[in-house]
């Protein structure tokens, strides 16, 4: 199997690091102190996000064999997800 770095790999690593940060420093450090008592729940949600993103990366790798197309599709997916999150946040 060929090792290829993709944008979703970086997102997975980010979510795993964020889950570790929440486990160590508590949920209040991420939420501004509002949900400090939900430390384990917040960390498990970030681990779930990491699992889903890594699964999506595997799916995208099966559909797009060229690395350039894979990067374009994954960056488009990340951009679309971010835009939808920002629209729904308000």
ZIFEN-V484327 format. One record per helix or strand of 2 or more residues. SS is the DSSP state (h for helix, s for strand). FROM is the first residue (numbers start at 1). TO is the last residue. Records with the same first field share a line. If there is no record, write none. Layout:
# ZIFEN-V484327
SS = FROM-TO  FROM-TO
This chain:
# ZIFEN-V484327
h = 7-25  28-31  36-63  67-89
